[in-house]
Protein backbone atom coordinates (compact mmCIF):
# COMPACT_ATOMS: atom_id res chain seq x y z
CA UNK A 1 0.00 0.00 0.00
CA UNK A 2 1.46 3.34 -1.00
CA UNK A 3 1.08 6.12 1.50
CA UNK A 4 -0.14 8.57 -1.14
CA UNK A 5 -3.14 6.47 -2.17
CA UNK A 6 -6.20 8.52 -1.23
CA UNK A 7 -8.96 6.15 -0.18
CA UNK A 8 -8.92 3.62 2.62
CA UNK A 9 -11.48 0.87 2.62
CA UNK A 10 -12.22 -2.80 2.57
CA UNK A 11 -9.59 -3.50 -0.08
CA UNK A 12 -6.87 -1.33 1.48
CA UNK A 13 -5.63 -3.93 3.93
CA UNK A 14 -6.18 -6.90 1.59
CA UNK A 15 -3.95 -9.90 2.23
CA UNK A 16 -2.39 -11.64 -0.74
CA UNK A 17 -3.66 -14.99 0.52
CA UNK A 18 -7.41 -15.36 1.01
CA UNK A 19 -8.55 -16.38 4.46
CA UNK A 20 -9.79 -19.93 4.72
CA UNK A 21 -13.33 -20.50 5.93
CA UNK A 22 -13.60 -22.25 9.30
CA UNK A 23 -13.76 -26.01 9.15
CA UNK A 24 -15.99 -28.25 11.19
CA UNK A 25 -19.57 -27.46 12.21
CA UNK A 26 -20.97 -24.21 10.92
CA UNK A 27 -21.17 -21.59 13.65
CA UNK A 28 -23.22 -18.42 13.92
CA UNK A 29 -21.47 -15.06 14.11
CA UNK A 30 -23.93 -13.59 16.64
CA UNK A 31 -25.05 -14.76 20.04
CA UNK A 32 -28.71 -15.80 20.26
CA UNK A 33 -31.16 -12.98 20.99
CA UNK A 34 -33.21 -12.93 24.17
CA UNK A 35 -36.75 -14.19 23.50
CA UNK A 36 -38.09 -10.80 24.62
CA UNK A 37 -35.96 -8.90 22.07
CA UNK A 38 -38.27 -8.29 19.12
CA UNK A 39 -36.02 -5.83 17.26
CA UNK A 40 -35.17 -6.74 13.70
CA UNK A 41 -31.49 -6.89 12.79
CA UNK A 42 -29.79 -4.34 10.55
CA UNK A 43 -26.25 -4.89 9.29
CA UNK A 44 -24.42 -1.64 8.57
CA UNK A 45 -21.22 -1.37 6.54
CA UNK A 46 -18.47 1.06 7.55
CA UNK A 47 -16.45 2.32 4.57
CA UNK A 48 -18.26 4.65 2.18
CA UNK A 49 -21.49 4.03 4.10
CA UNK A 50 -20.77 5.67 7.46
CA UNK A 51 -17.32 7.11 6.77
CA UNK A 52 -14.82 7.98 4.05
CA UNK A 53 -11.17 7.41 4.96
CA UNK A 54 -7.95 8.56 3.33
CA UNK A 55 -4.18 8.35 3.82
CA UNK A 56 -3.90 11.89 2.47
CA UNK A 57 -4.25 14.60 5.12
CA UNK A 58 -7.75 16.05 5.26
CA UNK A 59 -8.15 19.45 6.95
CA UNK A 60 -11.65 18.80 8.28
CA UNK A 61 -11.18 15.14 9.29
CA UNK A 62 -13.51 14.03 12.07
CA UNK A 63 -10.90 11.53 13.31
CA UNK A 64 -7.27 10.69 12.67
CA UNK A 65 -6.58 7.03 13.39
CA UNK A 66 -3.06 5.57 13.53
CA UNK A 67 -2.86 2.18 11.78
CA UNK A 68 0.20 -0.06 11.59
CA UNK A 69 0.86 -1.49 8.13
CA UNK A 70 3.90 -3.70 7.61
CA UNK A 71 5.62 -2.28 10.69
CA UNK A 72 4.98 1.38 9.81
CA UNK A 73 2.39 3.58 11.53
CA UNK A 74 0.21 5.47 9.03
CA UNK A 75 -2.32 8.18 9.86
CA UNK A 76 -5.77 7.50 8.43
CA UNK A 77 -7.98 10.59 8.06
CA UNK A 78 -11.65 9.78 8.59
CA UNK A 79 -14.66 11.84 7.53
CA UNK A 80 -18.10 10.91 8.83
CA UNK A 81 -20.91 10.94 6.29
CA UNK A 82 -23.46 13.74 6.78
CA UNK A 83 -25.99 12.97 9.54
CA UNK A 84 -24.05 9.86 10.57
CA UNK A 85 -24.56 10.52 14.31
CA UNK A 86 -28.30 11.05 13.92
CA UNK A 87 -28.59 7.99 11.70
CA UNK A 88 -26.84 5.74 14.22
CA UNK A 89 -28.86 7.12 17.13
CA UNK A 90 -32.19 6.51 15.39
CA UNK A 91 -31.19 3.10 14.04
CA UNK A 92 -30.12 2.03 17.54
CA UNK A 93 -33.56 2.90 18.90
CA UNK A 94 -35.34 0.78 16.32
CA UNK A 95 -33.02 -2.12 15.44
CA UNK A 96 -30.39 -4.53 16.65
CA UNK A 97 -27.44 -2.87 14.88
CA UNK A 98 -24.45 -4.89 13.70
CA UNK A 99 -21.33 -3.31 12.20
CA UNK A 100 -20.10 -5.68 9.49
CA UNK A 101 -17.12 -4.61 7.40
CA UNK A 102 -14.66 -6.32 5.08
CA UNK A 103 -11.93 -4.12 6.55
CA UNK A 104 -9.39 -5.41 9.02
CA UNK A 105 -10.12 -4.92 12.72
CA UNK A 106 -6.86 -2.99 13.27
CA UNK A 107 -8.37 -0.15 11.20
CA UNK A 108 -12.13 -0.59 11.64
CA UNK A 109 -12.27 -1.19 15.41
CA UNK A 110 -10.59 2.12 16.40
CA UNK A 111 -12.77 3.96 13.85
CA UNK A 112 -15.88 2.30 15.34
CA UNK A 113 -14.74 3.28 18.86
CA UNK A 114 -14.74 6.94 17.80
CA UNK A 115 -17.81 6.71 15.59
CA UNK A 116 -20.02 4.89 18.09
CA UNK A 117 -19.38 6.21 21.64
CA UNK A 118 -22.91 5.18 22.73
CA UNK A 119 -22.47 1.53 21.65
CA UNK A 120 -25.24 1.47 19.07
CA UNK A 121 -23.56 -1.59 17.55
CA UNK A 122 -24.22 -4.65 19.67
CA UNK A 123 -21.59 -6.54 17.66
CA UNK A 124 -18.72 -5.62 15.35
CA UNK A 125 -17.75 -8.07 12.64
CA UNK A 126 -14.60 -7.66 10.53
CA UNK A 127 -12.88 -9.32 7.58
CA UNK A 128 -12.30 -12.59 9.41
CA UNK A 129 -16.11 -12.98 9.56
CA UNK A 130 -16.41 -12.55 5.78
CA UNK A 131 -16.29 -15.23 3.12
CA UNK A 132 -13.72 -15.00 0.32
CA UNK A 133 -15.85 -15.30 -2.83
CA UNK A 134 -14.61 -14.71 -6.40
CA UNK A 135 -11.71 -12.54 -5.29
CA UNK A 136 -13.64 -10.43 -2.78
CA UNK A 137 -14.40 -10.49 0.91
CA UNK A 138 -18.19 -10.63 1.18
CA UNK A 139 -20.70 -10.80 4.00
CA UNK A 140 -22.71 -14.00 4.16
CA UNK A 141 -25.79 -12.84 6.06
CA UNK A 142 -26.94 -16.44 6.58
CA UNK A 143 -24.06 -16.90 9.04
CA UNK A 144 -25.44 -14.28 11.45
CA UNK A 145 -27.80 -16.69 13.19
CA UNK A 146 -30.85 -14.49 12.58
CA UNK A 147 -33.98 -15.11 10.54
CA UNK A 148 -32.77 -13.82 7.16
CA UNK A 149 -36.26 -12.44 6.48
CA UNK A 150 -35.74 -10.07 9.43
CA UNK A 151 -32.28 -8.82 8.48
CA UNK A 152 -31.64 -5.58 6.61
CA UNK A 153 -28.26 -4.66 5.12
CA UNK A 154 -27.36 -1.00 4.70
CA UNK A 155 -24.31 -0.47 2.49
CA UNK A 156 -22.77 1.68 -0.22
CA UNK A 157 -22.39 -1.01 -2.87
CA UNK A 158 -22.70 -4.76 -3.32
CA UNK A 159 -20.58 -6.26 -0.56
CA UNK A 160 -22.80 -9.16 0.38
CA UNK A 161 -23.51 -12.29 -1.58
CA UNK A 162 -25.99 -11.39 -4.31
CA UNK A 163 -28.48 -13.94 -2.98
CA UNK A 164 -29.25 -11.33 -0.27
CA UNK A 165 -30.02 -8.39 -2.55
CA UNK A 166 -33.59 -8.31 -1.22
CA UNK A 167 -32.11 -7.49 2.20
CA UNK A 168 -30.07 -4.54 0.92
CA UNK A 169 -30.66 -0.83 1.28
CA UNK A 170 -28.10 1.14 -0.73
CA UNK A 171 -27.59 4.84 -1.03
Rosetta constraint file for C-alpha pairs under 8 A:
AtomPair CA 1 CA 5 HARMONIC 7.51 0.50
AtomPair CA 1 CA 12 HARMONIC 7.15 0.50
AtomPair CA 1 CA 13 HARMONIC 7.91 0.50
AtomPair CA 3 CA 55 HARMONIC 6.17 0.50
AtomPair CA 3 CA 56 HARMONIC 7.68 0.50
AtomPair CA 3 CA 74 HARMONIC 7.61 0.50
AtomPair CA 4 CA 55 HARMONIC 6.41 0.50
AtomPair CA 4 CA 56 HARMONIC 6.18 0.50
AtomPair CA 5 CA 54 HARMONIC 7.60 0.50
AtomPair CA 5 CA 55 HARMONIC 6.36 0.50
AtomPair CA 5 CA 56 HARMONIC 7.17 0.50
AtomPair CA 6 CA 54 HARMONIC 4.88 0.50
AtomPair CA 6 CA 55 HARMONIC 5.44 0.50
AtomPair CA 6 CA 56 HARMONIC 5.51 0.50
AtomPair CA 7 CA 12 HARMONIC 7.94 0.50
AtomPair CA 7 CA 52 HARMONIC 7.46 0.50
AtomPair CA 7 CA 53 HARMONIC 5.74 0.50
AtomPair CA 7 CA 54 HARMONIC 4.38 0.50
AtomPair CA 7 CA 55 HARMONIC 6.61 0.50
AtomPair CA 8 CA 12 HARMONIC 5.48 0.50
AtomPair CA 8 CA 47 HARMONIC 7.89 0.50
AtomPair CA 8 CA 52 HARMONIC 7.48 0.50
AtomPair CA 8 CA 53 HARMONIC 4.99 0.50
AtomPair CA 8 CA 54 HARMONIC 5.07 0.50
AtomPair CA 8 CA 55 HARMONIC 6.79 0.50
AtomPair CA 8 CA 76 HARMONIC 7.66 0.50
AtomPair CA 9 CA 13 HARMONIC 7.68 0.50
AtomPair CA 9 CA 47 HARMONIC 5.54 0.50
AtomPair CA 9 CA 48 HARMONIC 7.78 0.50
AtomPair CA 9 CA 52 HARMONIC 7.99 0.50
AtomPair CA 9 CA 53 HARMONIC 6.95 0.50
AtomPair CA 9 CA 103 HARMONIC 6.36 0.50
AtomPair CA 10 CA 14 HARMONIC 7.36 0.50
AtomPair CA 10 CA 47 HARMONIC 6.93 0.50
AtomPair CA 10 CA 101 HARMONIC 7.12 0.50
AtomPair CA 10 CA 102 HARMONIC 4.96 0.50
AtomPair CA 10 CA 103 HARMONIC 4.19 0.50
AtomPair CA 10 CA 104 HARMONIC 7.51 0.50
AtomPair CA 11 CA 102 HARMONIC 7.76 0.50
AtomPair CA 11 CA 103 HARMONIC 7.05 0.50
AtomPair CA 12 CA 103 HARMONIC 7.69 0.50
AtomPair CA 13 CA 103 HARMONIC 6.83 0.50
AtomPair CA 13 CA 104 HARMONIC 6.51 0.50
AtomPair CA 18 CA 132 HARMONIC 6.36 0.50
AtomPair CA 19 CA 128 HARMONIC 7.27 0.50
AtomPair CA 19 CA 131 HARMONIC 7.94 0.50
AtomPair CA 19 CA 132 HARMONIC 6.77 0.50
AtomPair CA 20 CA 132 HARMONIC 7.69 0.50
AtomPair CA 21 CA 131 HARMONIC 6.67 0.50
AtomPair CA 21 CA 132 HARMONIC 7.87 0.50
AtomPair CA 22 CA 26 HARMONIC 7.80 0.50
AtomPair CA 27 CA 143 HARMONIC 7.18 0.50
AtomPair CA 28 CA 143 HARMONIC 5.18 0.50
AtomPair CA 28 CA 144 HARMONIC 5.31 0.50
AtomPair CA 28 CA 145 HARMONIC 4.95 0.50
AtomPair CA 29 CA 129 HARMONIC 7.34 0.50
AtomPair CA 29 CA 143 HARMONIC 5.98 0.50
AtomPair CA 29 CA 144 HARMONIC 4.84 0.50
AtomPair CA 29 CA 145 HARMONIC 6.59 0.50
AtomPair CA 30 CA 123 HARMONIC 7.50 0.50
AtomPair CA 30 CA 144 HARMONIC 5.44 0.50
AtomPair CA 30 CA 145 HARMONIC 6.03 0.50
AtomPair CA 31 CA 145 HARMONIC 7.62 0.50
AtomPair CA 32 CA 145 HARMONIC 7.18 0.50
AtomPair CA 33 CA 37 HARMONIC 6.39 0.50
AtomPair CA 39 CA 94 HARMONIC 6.71 0.50
AtomPair CA 39 CA 95 HARMONIC 5.10 0.50
AtomPair CA 39 CA 96 HARMONIC 5.80 0.50
AtomPair CA 40 CA 94 HARMONIC 7.96 0.50
AtomPair CA 40 CA 95 HARMONIC 5.38 0.50
AtomPair CA 40 CA 96 HARMONIC 6.03 0.50
AtomPair CA 40 CA 150 HARMONIC 5.44 0.50
AtomPair CA 40 CA 151 HARMONIC 6.32 0.50
AtomPair CA 41 CA 95 HARMONIC 5.67 0.50
AtomPair CA 41 CA 96 HARMONIC 4.66 0.50
AtomPair CA 41 CA 97 HARMONIC 6.08 0.50
AtomPair CA 41 CA 98 HARMONIC 7.37 0.50
AtomPair CA 41 CA 146 HARMONIC 7.62 0.50
AtomPair CA 41 CA 150 HARMONIC 6.28 0.50
AtomPair CA 41 CA 151 HARMONIC 4.79 0.50
AtomPair CA 41 CA 152 HARMONIC 6.32 0.50
AtomPair CA 42 CA 95 HARMONIC 6.27 0.50
AtomPair CA 42 CA 96 HARMONIC 6.14 0.50
AtomPair CA 42 CA 97 HARMONIC 5.14 0.50
AtomPair CA 42 CA 98 HARMONIC 6.22 0.50
AtomPair CA 42 CA 151 HARMONIC 5.53 0.50
AtomPair CA 42 CA 152 HARMONIC 4.53 0.50
AtomPair CA 42 CA 153 HARMONIC 5.65 0.50
AtomPair CA 42 CA 154 HARMONIC 7.17 0.50
AtomPair CA 43 CA 97 HARMONIC 6.06 0.50
AtomPair CA 43 CA 98 HARMONIC 4.77 0.50
AtomPair CA 43 CA 99 HARMONIC 5.94 0.50
AtomPair CA 43 CA 100 HARMONIC 6.21 0.50
AtomPair CA 43 CA 151 HARMONIC 7.24 0.50
AtomPair CA 43 CA 152 HARMONIC 6.05 0.50
AtomPair CA 43 CA 153 HARMONIC 4.63 0.50
AtomPair CA 43 CA 154 HARMONIC 6.12 0.50
AtomPair CA 44 CA 49 HARMONIC 7.79 0.50
AtomPair CA 44 CA 97 HARMONIC 7.10 0.50
AtomPair CA 44 CA 98 HARMONIC 6.08 0.50
AtomPair CA 44 CA 99 HARMONIC 5.06 0.50
AtomPair CA 44 CA 100 HARMONIC 5.99 0.50
AtomPair CA 44 CA 101 HARMONIC 7.97 0.50
AtomPair CA 44 CA 153 HARMONIC 5.98 0.50
AtomPair CA 44 CA 154 HARMONIC 4.90 0.50
AtomPair CA 44 CA 155 HARMONIC 6.19 0.50
AtomPair CA 45 CA 49 HARMONIC 5.93 0.50
AtomPair CA 45 CA 50 HARMONIC 7.11 0.50
AtomPair CA 45 CA 99 HARMONIC 5.99 0.50
AtomPair CA 45 CA 100 HARMONIC 5.35 0.50
AtomPair CA 45 CA 101 HARMONIC 5.30 0.50
AtomPair CA 45 CA 153 HARMONIC 7.90 0.50
AtomPair CA 45 CA 154 HARMONIC 6.42 0.50
AtomPair CA 45 CA 155 HARMONIC 5.18 0.50
AtomPair CA 45 CA 156 HARMONIC 7.58 0.50
AtomPair CA 46 CA 50 HARMONIC 5.16 0.50
AtomPair CA 46 CA 51 HARMONIC 6.21 0.50
AtomPair CA 46 CA 99 HARMONIC 6.99 0.50
AtomPair CA 46 CA 100 HARMONIC 7.20 0.50
AtomPair CA 46 CA 101 HARMONIC 5.83 0.50
AtomPair CA 46 CA 108 HARMONIC 7.73 0.50
AtomPair CA 46 CA 155 HARMONIC 7.88 0.50
AtomPair CA 47 CA 51 HARMONIC 5.35 0.50
AtomPair CA 47 CA 52 HARMONIC 5.92 0.50
AtomPair CA 47 CA 53 HARMONIC 7.35 0.50
AtomPair CA 47 CA 101 HARMONIC 7.52 0.50
AtomPair CA 47 CA 156 HARMONIC 7.96 0.50
AtomPair CA 48 CA 52 HARMONIC 5.14 0.50
AtomPair CA 48 CA 81 HARMONIC 7.96 0.50
AtomPair CA 48 CA 155 HARMONIC 7.94 0.50
AtomPair CA 48 CA 156 HARMONIC 5.91 0.50
AtomPair CA 49 CA 81 HARMONIC 7.26 0.50
AtomPair CA 49 CA 154 HARMONIC 7.75 0.50
AtomPair CA 49 CA 155 HARMONIC 5.56 0.50
AtomPair CA 49 CA 156 HARMONIC 5.09 0.50
AtomPair CA 50 CA 80 HARMONIC 6.04 0.50
AtomPair CA 50 CA 81 HARMONIC 5.40 0.50
AtomPair CA 50 CA 84 HARMONIC 6.16 0.50
AtomPair CA 51 CA 78 HARMONIC 6.52 0.50
AtomPair CA 51 CA 79 HARMONIC 5.47 0.50
AtomPair CA 51 CA 80 HARMONIC 4.39 0.50
AtomPair CA 51 CA 81 HARMONIC 5.27 0.50
AtomPair CA 52 CA 78 HARMONIC 5.83 0.50
AtomPair CA 52 CA 79 HARMONIC 5.20 0.50
AtomPair CA 52 CA 80 HARMONIC 6.50 0.50
AtomPair CA 52 CA 81 HARMONIC 7.13 0.50
AtomPair CA 53 CA 76 HARMONIC 6.42 0.50
AtomPair CA 53 CA 77 HARMONIC 5.47 0.50
AtomPair CA 53 CA 78 HARMONIC 4.36 0.50
AtomPair CA 53 CA 79 HARMONIC 6.20 0.50
AtomPair CA 54 CA 58 HARMONIC 7.75 0.50
AtomPair CA 54 CA 76 HARMONIC 5.65 0.50
AtomPair CA 54 CA 77 HARMONIC 5.15 0.50
AtomPair CA 54 CA 78 HARMONIC 6.54 0.50
AtomPair CA 55 CA 74 HARMONIC 7.39 0.50
AtomPair CA 55 CA 75 HARMONIC 6.32 0.50
AtomPair CA 55 CA 76 HARMONIC 4.95 0.50
AtomPair CA 55 CA 77 HARMONIC 6.12 0.50
AtomPair CA 56 CA 76 HARMONIC 7.64 0.50
AtomPair CA 56 CA 77 HARMONIC 7.05 0.50
AtomPair CA 57 CA 76 HARMONIC 7.98 0.50
AtomPair CA 57 CA 77 HARMONIC 6.22 0.50
AtomPair CA 58 CA 77 HARMONIC 6.15 0.50
AtomPair CA 60 CA 79 HARMONIC 7.63 0.50
AtomPair CA 61 CA 77 HARMONIC 5.70 0.50
AtomPair CA 61 CA 78 HARMONIC 5.43 0.50
AtomPair CA 61 CA 79 HARMONIC 5.11 0.50
AtomPair CA 62 CA 77 HARMONIC 7.65 0.50
AtomPair CA 62 CA 78 HARMONIC 5.81 0.50
AtomPair CA 62 CA 79 HARMONIC 5.17 0.50
AtomPair CA 62 CA 80 HARMONIC 6.43 0.50
AtomPair CA 63 CA 77 HARMONIC 6.08 0.50
AtomPair CA 63 CA 78 HARMONIC 5.10 0.50
AtomPair CA 63 CA 79 HARMONIC 6.91 0.50
AtomPair CA 63 CA 111 HARMONIC 7.82 0.50
AtomPair CA 63 CA 114 HARMONIC 7.48 0.50
AtomPair CA 64 CA 75 HARMONIC 6.23 0.50
AtomPair CA 64 CA 76 HARMONIC 5.51 0.50
AtomPair CA 64 CA 77 HARMONIC 4.66 0.50
AtomPair CA 64 CA 78 HARMONIC 6.05 0.50
AtomPair CA 65 CA 75 HARMONIC 5.65 0.50
AtomPair CA 65 CA 76 HARMONIC 5.05 0.50
AtomPair CA 65 CA 77 HARMONIC 6.55 0.50
AtomPair CA 65 CA 78 HARMONIC 7.50 0.50
AtomPair CA 65 CA 107 HARMONIC 7.72 0.50
AtomPair CA 65 CA 110 HARMONIC 7.02 0.50
AtomPair CA 65 CA 111 HARMONIC 6.93 0.50
AtomPair CA 66 CA 73 HARMONIC 6.13 0.50
AtomPair CA 66 CA 74 HARMONIC 5.56 0.50
AtomPair CA 66 CA 75 HARMONIC 4.56 0.50
AtomPair CA 66 CA 76 HARMONIC 6.09 0.50
AtomPair CA 67 CA 73 HARMONIC 5.44 0.50
AtomPair CA 67 CA 74 HARMONIC 5.27 0.50
AtomPair CA 67 CA 75 HARMONIC 6.31 0.50
AtomPair CA 67 CA 76 HARMONIC 6.92 0.50
AtomPair CA 67 CA 106 HARMONIC 6.71 0.50
AtomPair CA 67 CA 107 HARMONIC 6.01 0.50
AtomPair CA 68 CA 72 HARMONIC 5.30 0.50
AtomPair CA 68 CA 73 HARMONIC 4.25 0.50
AtomPair CA 68 CA 74 HARMONIC 6.10 0.50
AtomPair CA 68 CA 106 HARMONIC 7.83 0.50
AtomPair CA 69 CA 73 HARMONIC 6.30 0.50
AtomPair CA 69 CA 74 HARMONIC 7.05 0.50
AtomPair CA 78 CA 111 HARMONIC 7.93 0.50
AtomPair CA 80 CA 84 HARMONIC 6.28 0.50
AtomPair CA 80 CA 115 HARMONIC 7.96 0.50
AtomPair CA 83 CA 87 HARMONIC 6.02 0.50
AtomPair CA 84 CA 88 HARMONIC 6.17 0.50
AtomPair CA 85 CA 89 HARMONIC 6.17 0.50
AtomPair CA 85 CA 115 HARMONIC 7.86 0.50
AtomPair CA 86 CA 90 HARMONIC 6.16 0.50
AtomPair CA 87 CA 91 HARMONIC 6.02 0.50
AtomPair CA 88 CA 92 HARMONIC 5.96 0.50
AtomPair CA 88 CA 116 HARMONIC 7.89 0.50
AtomPair CA 88 CA 120 HARMONIC 6.66 0.50
AtomPair CA 89 CA 93 HARMONIC 6.55 0.50
AtomPair CA 89 CA 120 HARMONIC 6.99 0.50
AtomPair CA 90 CA 94 HARMONIC 6.60 0.50
AtomPair CA 91 CA 95 HARMONIC 5.70 0.50
AtomPair CA 91 CA 97 HARMONIC 7.09 0.50
AtomPair CA 91 CA 120 HARMONIC 7.96 0.50
AtomPair CA 92 CA 96 HARMONIC 6.63 0.50
AtomPair CA 92 CA 97 HARMONIC 6.18 0.50
AtomPair CA 92 CA 120 HARMONIC 5.14 0.50
AtomPair CA 92 CA 121 HARMONIC 7.49 0.50
AtomPair CA 96 CA 121 HARMONIC 7.50 0.50
AtomPair CA 96 CA 122 HARMONIC 6.87 0.50
AtomPair CA 97 CA 120 HARMONIC 6.42 0.50
AtomPair CA 97 CA 121 HARMONIC 4.89 0.50
AtomPair CA 97 CA 122 HARMONIC 6.04 0.50
AtomPair CA 97 CA 123 HARMONIC 7.44 0.50
AtomPair CA 98 CA 121 HARMONIC 5.16 0.50
AtomPair CA 98 CA 122 HARMONIC 5.98 0.50
AtomPair CA 98 CA 123 HARMONIC 5.15 0.50
AtomPair CA 98 CA 124 HARMONIC 6.01 0.50
AtomPair CA 98 CA 125 HARMONIC 7.49 0.50
AtomPair CA 99 CA 121 HARMONIC 6.04 0.50
AtomPair CA 99 CA 123 HARMONIC 6.35 0.50
AtomPair CA 99 CA 124 HARMONIC 4.70 0.50
AtomPair CA 99 CA 125 HARMONIC 5.97 0.50
AtomPair CA 100 CA 124 HARMONIC 6.02 0.50
AtomPair CA 100 CA 125 HARMONIC 4.59 0.50
AtomPair CA 100 CA 126 HARMONIC 5.93 0.50
AtomPair CA 100 CA 139 HARMONIC 7.53 0.50
AtomPair CA 101 CA 108 HARMONIC 7.69 0.50
AtomPair CA 101 CA 125 HARMONIC 6.30 0.50
AtomPair CA 101 CA 126 HARMONIC 5.04 0.50
AtomPair CA 101 CA 127 HARMONIC 6.34 0.50
AtomPair CA 101 CA 139 HARMONIC 7.91 0.50
AtomPair CA 102 CA 126 HARMONIC 5.62 0.50
AtomPair CA 102 CA 127 HARMONIC 4.29 0.50
AtomPair CA 102 CA 128 HARMONIC 7.98 0.50
AtomPair CA 102 CA 130 HARMONIC 6.51 0.50
AtomPair CA 102 CA 137 HARMONIC 5.90 0.50
AtomPair CA 102 CA 138 HARMONIC 6.80 0.50
AtomPair CA 102 CA 139 HARMONIC 7.59 0.50
AtomPair CA 103 CA 107 HARMONIC 7.08 0.50
AtomPair CA 103 CA 108 HARMONIC 6.20 0.50
AtomPair CA 103 CA 126 HARMONIC 5.97 0.50
AtomPair CA 103 CA 127 HARMONIC 5.38 0.50
AtomPair CA 104 CA 108 HARMONIC 6.13 0.50
AtomPair CA 104 CA 126 HARMONIC 5.87 0.50
AtomPair CA 104 CA 127 HARMONIC 5.42 0.50
AtomPair CA 104 CA 128 HARMONIC 7.75 0.50
AtomPair CA 105 CA 109 HARMONIC 5.08 0.50
AtomPair CA 105 CA 110 HARMONIC 7.96 0.50
AtomPair CA 105 CA 126 HARMONIC 5.68 0.50
AtomPair CA 105 CA 127 HARMONIC 7.30 0.50
AtomPair CA 106 CA 110 HARMONIC 7.06 0.50
AtomPair CA 107 CA 111 HARMONIC 6.58 0.50
AtomPair CA 108 CA 112 HARMONIC 6.01 0.50
AtomPair CA 108 CA 126 HARMONIC 7.57 0.50
AtomPair CA 109 CA 113 HARMONIC 6.17 0.50
AtomPair CA 109 CA 124 HARMONIC 7.83 0.50
AtomPair CA 110 CA 114 HARMONIC 6.51 0.50
AtomPair CA 111 CA 115 HARMONIC 6.00 0.50
AtomPair CA 112 CA 116 HARMONIC 5.61 0.50
AtomPair CA 113 CA 117 HARMONIC 6.15 0.50
AtomPair CA 116 CA 120 HARMONIC 6.32 0.50
AtomPair CA 116 CA 121 HARMONIC 7.40 0.50
AtomPair CA 125 CA 129 HARMONIC 6.02 0.50
AtomPair CA 126 CA 130 HARMONIC 7.05 0.50
AtomPair CA 127 CA 137 HARMONIC 6.94 0.50
AtomPair CA 129 CA 139 HARMONIC 7.53 0.50
AtomPair CA 130 CA 137 HARMONIC 5.66 0.50
AtomPair CA 130 CA 138 HARMONIC 5.29 0.50
AtomPair CA 130 CA 139 HARMONIC 4.97 0.50
AtomPair CA 130 CA 140 HARMONIC 6.67 0.50
AtomPair CA 131 CA 137 HARMONIC 5.56 0.50
AtomPair CA 131 CA 138 HARMONIC 5.34 0.50
AtomPair CA 131 CA 139 HARMONIC 6.31 0.50
AtomPair CA 131 CA 140 HARMONIC 6.62 0.50
AtomPair CA 132 CA 136 HARMONIC 5.52 0.50
AtomPair CA 132 CA 137 HARMONIC 4.60 0.50
AtomPair CA 132 CA 138 HARMONIC 6.31 0.50
AtomPair CA 133 CA 137 HARMONIC 6.26 0.50
AtomPair CA 133 CA 138 HARMONIC 6.59 0.50
AtomPair CA 137 CA 159 HARMONIC 7.63 0.50
AtomPair CA 138 CA 159 HARMONIC 5.27 0.50
AtomPair CA 138 CA 160 HARMONIC 4.90 0.50
AtomPair CA 138 CA 161 HARMONIC 6.22 0.50
AtomPair CA 139 CA 159 HARMONIC 6.43 0.50
AtomPair CA 139 CA 160 HARMONIC 4.50 0.50
AtomPair CA 139 CA 161 HARMONIC 6.43 0.50
AtomPair CA 140 CA 144 HARMONIC 7.79 0.50
AtomPair CA 140 CA 160 HARMONIC 6.14 0.50
AtomPair CA 140 CA 161 HARMONIC 6.04 0.50
AtomPair CA 141 CA 148 HARMONIC 7.13 0.50
AtomPair CA 141 CA 160 HARMONIC 7.40 0.50
AtomPair CA 141 CA 161 HARMONIC 7.99 0.50
AtomPair CA 141 CA 164 HARMONIC 7.37 0.50
AtomPair CA 142 CA 146 HARMONIC 7.42 0.50
AtomPair CA 142 CA 148 HARMONIC 6.42 0.50
AtomPair CA 146 CA 150 HARMONIC 7.31 0.50
AtomPair CA 146 CA 151 HARMONIC 7.14 0.50
AtomPair CA 147 CA 151 HARMONIC 6.83 0.50
AtomPair CA 149 CA 167 HARMONIC 7.75 0.50
AtomPair CA 151 CA 167 HARMONIC 6.42 0.50
AtomPair CA 152 CA 167 HARMONIC 4.83 0.50
AtomPair CA 152 CA 168 HARMONIC 5.99 0.50
AtomPair CA 152 CA 169 HARMONIC 7.20 0.50
AtomPair CA 153 CA 167 HARMONIC 5.60 0.50
AtomPair CA 153 CA 168 HARMONIC 4.58 0.50
AtomPair CA 153 CA 169 HARMONIC 5.92 0.50
AtomPair CA 154 CA 168 HARMONIC 5.85 0.50
AtomPair CA 154 CA 169 HARMONIC 4.75 0.50
AtomPair CA 154 CA 170 HARMONIC 5.89 0.50
AtomPair CA 155 CA 159 HARMONIC 7.53 0.50
AtomPair CA 155 CA 168 HARMONIC 7.22 0.50
AtomPair CA 155 CA 169 HARMONIC 6.47 0.50
AtomPair CA 155 CA 170 HARMONIC 5.23 0.50
AtomPair CA 155 CA 171 HARMONIC 7.16 0.50
AtomPair CA 156 CA 170 HARMONIC 5.38 0.50
AtomPair CA 156 CA 171 HARMONIC 5.81 0.50
AtomPair CA 157 CA 170 HARMONIC 6.47 0.50
AtomPair CA 158 CA 162 HARMONIC 7.47 0.50
AtomPair CA 160 CA 164 HARMONIC 6.83 0.50
AtomPair CA 160 CA 165 HARMONIC 7.83 0.50
AtomPair CA 161 CA 165 HARMONIC 7.65 0.50
AtomPair CA 164 CA 168 HARMONIC 6.94 0.50
